[in-house]
Amino acid sequence: MGETAVMRRIMLAMSGAATVFRNNIGARKIEDGTYLRYGVGGAGGSDLLGWKSVVVTPAMVGRKVALFVAIEVKSDEGRTTPEQDHFLSVVAGAGGLSGVARSVEEAMGIIAC
């Protein structure tokens, strides 16, 4: 199954568990010859970005917070680039939920807390 099909299944399965958006990344040459770049995270930005709401333990005042979510979707044969690995590492290092998903089950495992 291709990445687009996997991504659609993941987005549907996450409904209610997390809020994720498709993060299209790229560039388009405009009239003056320069490029308009779009997408969050540059060349390494993940395919799906969003948040998962969690309730913090009572010892942490019981506040509801949103954890940043970054999921790189790959087919069975797909491989991440060094830039994608770096983006996922930065998100995880900052306390977010991040990882590579090749299936709905892997994606749900990434956001499990």
MINU-505716 format. One record per residue: residue number from 1; residue in three letters; x, y, z of N, C-alpha, C in turn. Coordinates in Angstrom, 1 decimal, padded with zeros to 4 digits, m for minus. Layout:
N
+-----+------+--------+--------+--------+--------+--------+--------+--------+--------+--------+
|  nr | rest |    nc1 |    nc2 |    nc3 |   cac1 |   cac2 |   cac3 |    cc1 |    cc2 |    cc3 |
+-----+------+--------+--------+--------+--------+--------+--------+--------+--------+--------+
| NUM |  Ala |      X |      Y |      Z |      X |      Y |      Z |      X |      Y |      Z |
...
+-----+------+--------+--------+--------+--------+--------+--------+--------+--------+--------+
END
This chain:
113
+-----+------+--------+--------+--------+--------+--------+--------+--------+--------+--------+
|  nr | rest |    nc1 |    nc2 |    nc3 |   cac1 |   cac2 |   cac3 |    cc1 |    cc2 |    cc3 |
+-----+------+--------+--------+--------+--------+--------+--------+--------+--------+--------+
|   1 |  Met |  000.8 | m001.2 |  000.0 |  000.0 |  000.0 |  000.0 |  000.9 |  001.2 |  000.0 |
|   2 |  Gly |  000.5 |  002.2 | m000.8 |  001.3 |  003.5 | m000.9 |  001.2 |  004.4 |  000.3 |
|   3 |  Glu |  002.1 |  005.3 |  000.4 |  002.1 |  006.2 |  001.5 |  000.8 |  007.0 |  001.7 |
|   4 |  Thr |  000.2 |  007.5 |  000.6 | m001.0 |  008.3 |  000.6 | m002.1 |  007.5 |  001.2 |
|   5 |  Ala | m002.3 |  006.3 |  000.8 | m003.3 |  005.4 |  001.3 | m003.1 |  005.1 |  002.8 |
|   6 |  Val | m001.9 |  004.9 |  003.2 | m001.6 |  004.7 |  004.6 | m001.9 |  005.9 |  005.4 |
|   7 |  Met | m001.5 |  007.1 |  004.9 | m001.8 |  008.3 |  005.6 | m003.3 |  008.6 |  005.8 |
|   8 |  Arg | m004.0 |  008.3 |  004.8 | m005.5 |  008.5 |  004.9 | m006.1 |  007.6 |  006.0 |
|   9 |  Arg | m005.6 |  006.4 |  006.0 | m006.1 |  005.5 |  007.0 | m005.7 |  005.9 |  008.4 |
|  10 |  Ile | m004.5 |  006.4 |  008.6 | m004.0 |  006.9 |  009.9 | m004.8 |  008.1 |  010.3 |
|  11 |  Met | m005.1 |  009.0 |  009.4 | m005.8 |  010.2 |  009.8 | m007.2 |  009.9 |  010.2 |
|  12 |  Leu | m007.9 |  008.9 |  009.5 | m009.2 |  008.5 |  009.9 | m009.2 |  007.8 |  011.3 |
|  13 |  Ala | m008.2 |  006.9 |  011.5 | m008.1 |  006.2 |  012.8 | m007.8 |  007.1 |  013.9 |
|  14 |  Met | m007.1 |  008.2 |  013.7 | m006.8 |  009.1 |  014.8 | m007.9 |  010.0 |  015.2 |
|  15 |  Ser | m008.9 |  010.1 |  014.5 | m010.1 |  010.9 |  014.8 | m010.5 |  010.6 |  016.2 |
|  16 |  Gly | m010.5 |  011.6 |  017.1 | m010.9 |  011.4 |  018.5 | m009.7 |  011.1 |  019.4 |
|  17 |  Ala | m008.6 |  010.5 |  018.9 | m007.5 |  010.2 |  019.7 | m006.4 |  011.3 |  019.6 |
|  18 |  Ala | m006.4 |  012.0 |  018.5 | m005.4 |  013.1 |  018.3 | m005.9 |  014.0 |  017.2 |
|  19 |  Thr | m005.4 |  015.2 |  017.1 | m005.8 |  016.1 |  016.0 | m004.5 |  016.2 |  015.1 |
|  20 |  Val | m004.6 |  015.7 |  013.8 | m003.5 |  015.8 |  013.0 | m003.9 |  016.4 |  011.6 |
|  21 |  Phe | m002.9 |  017.0 |  011.0 | m003.1 |  017.7 |  009.7 | m002.0 |  017.2 |  008.8 |
|  22 |  Arg | m002.4 |  017.1 |  007.5 | m001.4 |  016.8 |  006.4 | m000.5 |  018.0 |  006.3 |
|  23 |  Asn |  000.8 |  017.8 |  006.3 |  001.8 |  018.8 |  006.2 |  002.5 |  018.7 |  004.8 |
|  24 |  Asn |  002.0 |  019.4 |  003.9 |  002.6 |  019.4 |  002.5 |  003.8 |  020.3 |  002.6 |
|  25 |  Ile |  004.9 |  019.8 |  002.1 |  006.2 |  020.6 |  002.0 |  006.7 |  020.6 |  000.6 |
|  26 |  Gly |  007.1 |  021.8 |  000.2 |  007.7 |  021.9 | m001.1 |  008.0 |  023.4 | m001.4 |
|  27 |  Ala |  008.2 |  023.7 | m002.7 |  008.6 |  025.0 | m003.2 |  008.0 |  025.2 | m004.6 |
|  28 |  Arg |  007.7 |  026.4 | m004.9 |  007.1 |  026.7 | m006.2 |  007.8 |  028.0 | m006.7 |
|  29 |  Lys |  008.3 |  027.9 | m007.9 |  009.0 |  029.1 | m008.5 |  007.9 |  030.1 | m008.9 |
|  30 |  Ile |  008.1 |  031.3 | m008.4 |  007.1 |  032.4 | m008.7 |  007.7 |  033.3 | m009.8 |
|  31 |  Glu |  006.9 |  034.3 | m010.2 |  007.2 |  035.1 | m011.4 |  008.5 |  035.8 | m011.4 |
|  32 |  Asp |  009.0 |  036.2 | m010.2 |  010.3 |  036.9 | m010.2 |  011.5 |  036.0 | m010.2 |
|  33 |  Gly |  011.2 |  034.7 | m010.3 |  012.3 |  033.7 | m010.3 |  012.7 |  033.1 | m009.0 |
|  34 |  Thr |  012.2 |  033.7 | m007.9 |  012.5 |  033.2 | m006.6 |  011.5 |  032.0 | m006.3 |
|  35 |  Tyr |  011.7 |  031.4 | m005.2 |  010.9 |  030.2 | m004.8 |  010.1 |  030.6 | m003.5 |
|  36 |  Leu |  008.8 |  030.2 | m003.6 |  008.0 |  030.3 | m002.4 |  008.0 |  028.9 | m001.7 |
|  37 |  Arg |  008.5 |  028.9 | m000.5 |  008.6 |  027.6 |  000.2 |  007.4 |  027.5 |  001.1 |
|  38 |  Tyr |  006.9 |  026.3 |  001.3 |  005.7 |  026.1 |  002.2 |  005.9 |  024.8 |  002.9 |
|  39 |  Gly |  005.2 |  024.7 |  004.0 |  005.2 |  023.5 |  004.9 |  005.9 |  023.8 |  006.2 |
|  40 |  Val |  005.6 |  023.1 |  007.2 |  006.2 |  023.2 |  008.5 |  007.4 |  022.3 |  008.7 |
|  41 |  Gly |  008.5 |  022.8 |  009.1 |  009.7 |  022.0 |  009.4 |  010.7 |  021.9 |  008.2 |
|  42 |  Gly |  010.5 |  022.6 |  007.1 |  011.4 |  022.5 |  006.0 |  011.5 |  021.1 |  005.4 |
|  43 |  Ala |  012.6 |  020.8 |  004.8 |  012.8 |  019.5 |  004.1 |  012.5 |  018.3 |  005.0 |
|  44 |  Gly |  012.7 |  018.4 |  006.3 |  012.5 |  017.3 |  007.2 |  011.2 |  017.2 |  007.9 |
|  45 |  Gly |  010.3 |  018.2 |  007.7 |  009.0 |  018.2 |  008.4 |  008.2 |  016.9 |  008.1 |
|  46 |  Ser |  007.6 |  016.5 |  009.1 |  006.8 |  015.2 |  009.1 |  005.5 |  015.4 |  008.2 |
|  47 |  Asp |  005.0 |  014.2 |  007.7 |  003.8 |  014.2 |  006.9 |  002.6 |  014.7 |  007.7 |
|  48 |  Leu |  002.5 |  014.2 |  008.9 |  001.3 |  014.6 |  009.8 |  001.8 |  015.3 |  011.0 |
|  49 |  Leu |  001.2 |  016.4 |  011.3 |  001.5 |  017.3 |  012.4 |  000.2 |  017.6 |  013.2 |
|  50 |  Gly |  000.3 |  017.7 |  014.5 | m000.8 |  018.1 |  015.3 | m000.6 |  018.0 |  016.7 |
|  51 |  Trp | m001.6 |  017.6 |  017.5 | m001.5 |  017.5 |  018.9 | m002.4 |  016.4 |  019.5 |
|  52 |  Lys | m002.0 |  016.0 |  020.7 | m002.9 |  015.1 |  021.4 | m003.1 |  015.7 |  022.8 |
|  53 |  Ser | m004.4 |  015.8 |  023.2 | m004.7 |  016.4 |  024.5 | m004.5 |  015.3 |  025.5 |
|  54 |  Val | m003.9 |  015.7 |  026.6 | m003.7 |  014.7 |  027.7 | m004.0 |  015.5 |  029.0 |
|  55 |  Val | m004.5 |  014.7 |  030.0 | m004.7 |  015.3 |  031.3 | m003.5 |  015.0 |  032.2 |
|  56 |  Val | m002.8 |  016.0 |  032.7 | m001.6 |  015.8 |  033.5 | m002.0 |  015.3 |  034.9 |
|  57 |  Thr | m001.2 |  014.5 |  035.5 | m001.5 |  013.9 |  036.8 | m001.8 |  015.0 |  037.8 |
|  58 |  Pro | m002.5 |  014.6 |  038.9 | m002.8 |  015.6 |  039.9 | m001.6 |  016.3 |  040.5 |
|  59 |  Ala | m000.5 |  015.6 |  040.6 |  000.7 |  016.2 |  041.1 |  001.2 |  017.3 |  040.2 |
|  60 |  Met |  000.7 |  017.4 |  039.0 |  001.1 |  018.4 |  038.1 | m000.1 |  019.4 |  037.9 |
|  61 |  Val | m000.9 |  019.6 |  038.9 | m002.0 |  020.5 |  038.9 | m003.3 |  020.1 |  038.2 |
|  62 |  Gly | m003.2 |  018.9 |  037.5 | m004.4 |  018.5 |  036.8 | m004.8 |  019.3 |  035.5 |
|  63 |  Arg | m003.8 |  020.0 |  035.0 | m004.1 |  020.8 |  033.8 | m004.1 |  019.9 |  032.6 |
|  64 |  Lys | m005.0 |  020.3 |  031.6 | m005.0 |  019.6 |  030.4 | m004.0 |  020.3 |  029.5 |
|  65 |  Val | m003.2 |  019.5 |  028.8 | m002.2 |  020.1 |  027.9 | m002.2 |  019.4 |  026.6 |
|  66 |  Ala | m001.6 |  020.0 |  025.6 | m001.5 |  019.4 |  024.3 | m000.1 |  019.0 |  024.0 |
|  67 |  Leu |  000.1 |  017.8 |  023.6 |  001.4 |  017.3 |  023.2 |  001.6 |  017.4 |  021.7 |
|  68 |  Phe |  002.6 |  017.9 |  021.3 |  002.9 |  018.0 |  019.8 |  003.1 |  016.6 |  019.2 |
|  69 |  Val |  002.5 |  016.4 |  018.1 |  002.6 |  015.1 |  017.4 |  003.2 |  015.3 |  016.0 |
|  70 |  Ala |  004.2 |  014.5 |  015.7 |  004.8 |  014.5 |  014.4 |  005.0 |  013.0 |  013.9 |
|  71 |  Ile |  004.3 |  012.7 |  012.8 |  004.3 |  011.3 |  012.3 |  004.8 |  011.4 |  010.9 |
|  72 |  Glu |  005.9 |  010.6 |  010.6 |  006.4 |  010.5 |  009.3 |  005.8 |  009.2 |  008.7 |
|  73 |  Val |  005.0 |  009.3 |  007.7 |  004.3 |  008.1 |  007.1 |  005.2 |  007.5 |  006.0 |
|  74 |  Lys |  005.4 |  006.2 |  006.0 |  006.2 |  005.6 |  005.0 |  005.5 |  004.3 |  004.5 |
|  75 |  Ser |  005.7 |  003.9 |  003.3 |  005.2 |  002.6 |  002.8 |  006.2 |  001.5 |  003.4 |
|  76 |  Asp |  005.9 |  000.3 |  003.1 |  006.7 | m000.8 |  003.6 |  008.2 | m000.7 |  003.2 |
|  77 |  Glu |  008.4 | m000.1 |  002.0 |  009.7 |  000.0 |  001.4 |  010.3 |  001.4 |  001.7 |
|  78 |  Gly |  009.5 |  002.3 |  002.1 |  010.0 |  003.7 |  002.3 |  011.0 |  003.9 |  003.4 |
|  79 |  Arg |  011.9 |  004.8 |  003.2 |  013.0 |  005.1 |  004.2 |  013.0 |  006.6 |  004.5 |
|  80 |  Thr |  013.3 |  006.9 |  005.7 |  013.4 |  008.3 |  006.1 |  014.7 |  008.9 |  005.6 |
|  81 |  Thr |  014.7 |  010.2 |  005.4 |  015.9 |  011.0 |  005.1 |  016.5 |  011.4 |  006.4 |
|  82 |  Pro |  017.8 |  011.8 |  006.4 |  018.5 |  012.3 |  007.6 |  017.7 |  013.5 |  008.1 |
|  83 |  Glu |  017.2 |  014.4 |  007.2 |  016.4 |  015.5 |  007.7 |  015.2 |  015.1 |  008.4 |
|  84 |  Gln |  014.5 |  014.1 |  008.0 |  013.3 |  013.6 |  008.6 |  013.6 |  013.0 |  010.0 |
|  85 |  Asp |  014.7 |  012.2 |  010.0 |  015.1 |  011.7 |  011.3 |  015.4 |  012.8 |  012.3 |
|  86 |  His |  016.1 |  013.8 |  011.8 |  016.5 |  014.9 |  012.7 |  015.2 |  015.6 |  013.3 |
|  87 |  Phe |  014.2 |  015.9 |  012.4 |  013.0 |  016.6 |  012.8 |  012.3 |  015.7 |  013.9 |
|  88 |  Leu |  012.2 |  014.4 |  013.6 |  011.5 |  013.5 |  014.6 |  012.3 |  013.5 |  015.9 |
|  89 |  Ser |  013.6 |  013.6 |  015.9 |  014.4 |  013.6 |  017.1 |  014.2 |  014.9 |  017.9 |
|  90 |  Val |  014.2 |  016.0 |  017.2 |  014.0 |  017.3 |  017.8 |  012.6 |  017.3 |  018.5 |
|  91 |  Val |  011.6 |  016.8 |  017.9 |  010.2 |  016.8 |  018.5 |  010.2 |  015.9 |  019.7 |
|  92 |  Ala |  010.8 |  014.8 |  019.6 |  010.8 |  013.9 |  020.8 |  011.7 |  014.5 |  021.9 |
|  93 |  Gly |  012.8 |  015.1 |  021.6 |  013.6 |  015.7 |  022.6 |  013.0 |  016.9 |  023.3 |
|  94 |  Ala |  012.0 |  017.5 |  022.7 |  011.3 |  018.6 |  023.3 |  010.0 |  018.1 |  024.1 |
|  95 |  Gly |  009.8 |  016.8 |  024.1 |  008.7 |  016.3 |  024.8 |  007.5 |  015.9 |  024.0 |
|  96 |  Gly |  007.6 |  016.0 |  022.7 |  006.5 |  015.7 |  021.8 |  006.5 |  014.2 |  021.5 |
|  97 |  Leu |  005.4 |  013.8 |  020.8 |  005.3 |  012.4 |  020.4 |  005.6 |  012.3 |  018.9 |
|  98 |  Ser |  006.6 |  011.5 |  018.5 |  007.0 |  011.5 |  017.1 |  007.5 |  010.1 |  016.8 |
|  99 |  Gly |  007.4 |  009.8 |  015.5 |  007.9 |  008.5 |  015.0 |  007.5 |  008.3 |  013.6 |
| 100 |  Val |  008.0 |  007.1 |  013.1 |  007.7 |  006.7 |  011.7 |  006.6 |  005.6 |  011.8 |
| 101 |  Ala |  005.5 |  005.8 |  010.9 |  004.4 |  004.8 |  010.9 |  004.2 |  004.3 |  009.5 |
| 102 |  Arg |  004.2 |  003.0 |  009.4 |  003.9 |  002.3 |  008.2 |  002.5 |  001.6 |  008.2 |
| 103 |  Ser |  001.8 |  001.9 |  009.3 |  000.4 |  001.3 |  009.5 | m000.3 |  002.1 |  010.5 |
| 104 |  Val | m001.6 |  001.9 |  010.6 | m002.5 |  002.6 |  011.6 | m002.0 |  002.1 |  013.0 |
| 105 |  Glu | m001.7 |  000.9 |  013.2 | m001.2 |  000.4 |  014.5 |  000.0 |  001.1 |  014.9 |
| 106 |  Glu |  001.0 |  001.2 |  014.0 |  002.2 |  001.9 |  014.4 |  001.9 |  003.4 |  014.8 |
| 107 |  Ala |  001.1 |  004.0 |  014.0 |  000.7 |  005.5 |  014.3 |  000.1 |  005.6 |  015.7 |
| 108 |  Met | m000.9 |  004.7 |  016.0 | m001.5 |  004.7 |  017.3 | m000.6 |  004.4 |  018.4 |
| 109 |  Gly |  000.4 |  003.6 |  018.1 |  001.5 |  003.3 |  019.1 |  002.3 |  004.6 |  019.4 |
| 110 |  Ile |  002.5 |  005.4 |  018.4 |  003.3 |  006.6 |  018.6 |  002.6 |  007.6 |  019.5 |
| 111 |  Ile |  001.3 |  007.7 |  019.5 |  000.5 |  008.6 |  020.3 |  000.1 |  008.1 |  021.6 |
| 112 |  Ala |  000.3 |  006.8 |  021.8 | m000.1 |  006.2 |  023.1 |  000.8 |  006.7 |  024.2 |
| 113 |  Cys |  000.1 |  007.1 |  025.3 |  000.8 |  007.7 |  026.4 |  000.5 |  006.8 |  027.7 |
+-----+------+--------+--------+--------+--------+--------+--------+--------+--------+--------+
END
